[in-house]
Amino acid sequence: MLIAGFPAGAWATNCYLVAPAAGEECVIIDPGHQAAQGVEEAIRKHRLKPVAVVLTHGHIDHVASVVPVCGAHDVPAWIHPADRYMMSDPEKALGRSIGMPLMGELTVGEPDDVKELADGTVLKLAGLEFFVAHAPGHTKGSVTFRMPGTADVPQVFFSGDLLFAGSIGRTDLPGGDMAEMLDSLARVCLPLDDSTVVLAGHGPQTTIGQERATNPYLRQVAAGLGADTDDAPRRGM
């Protein structure tokens, strides 16, 4: 399996291209702010053919390049229905007034083909399987994508802004909810094998085992103590 990832834009949001191998079809995950050029460079470098864009949630730092990327390759975008409005109304998603500047001129709106994600579904795209889990807390429509592993290759977990290396997503923006975040961490993350590779929306790669041992939020959720820790950081837009 080929996974090409890079941080893009003002928020250093990780965008990923996933394919069975170089020269084959691929899925693009979270083409955010200023990600279009990086996407095209990865496509050329690995000789890939995009078949879909899938989105972990609707914040502008994860969806700002959806329209140009989908348009350039005539592919659909998949998003949870609770976050779909954010593609056309990013100010509302961030608690801003309409008309306030948001990182200059951005192309907002929906691509021509939008498909909606649902909890528990399996997307079969580019010869790969993506297991979808609804994981609200950062936003109402946040989801994660899990790709099962093999005897030789660990499973991969695209966590979006649910779980980061040493941190979790912020919950203070519209649609954020700490109780839902804790439930999502317990329900979606804790059951995963320690060997599961976590590719988050921001920051470096980690594993579930590493986060189970060191992440202050995941440790407290696992212990049933909640996560009201003042000195534990949170990330995401």
CORSUL-V388031 format. One record per run of one state. SS is the DSSP state (helix for helix, strand for strand, loop for the rest). FROM is the first residue (numbers start at 1). LEN is the number of residues. If there is no record, write none. Layout:
SS,FROM,LEN / SS,FROM,LEN
This chain:
loop,1,1 / strand,2,7 / loop,9,4 / strand,13,7 / loop,20,5 / strand,25,5 / loop,30,6 / helix,36,11 / loop,47,2 / strand,49,6 / loop,55,5 / helix,60,4 / loop,64,2 / helix,66,8 / loop,74,2 / strand,76,5 / helix,81,7 / loop,88,2 / helix,90,4 / loop,94,20 / strand,114,4 / loop,118,4 / strand,122,4 / loop,126,2 / strand,128,7 / loop,135,8 / strand,143,5 / loop,148,8 / strand,156,5 / loop,161,2 / strand,163,2 / loop,165,2 / strand,167,3 / loop,170,8 / helix,178,12 / loop,190,7 / strand,197,4 / loop,201,1 / strand,202,1 / loop,203,3 / strand,206,2 / helix,208,7 / loop,215,1 / helix,216,7 / loop,223,11 / strand,234,2 / loop,236,2
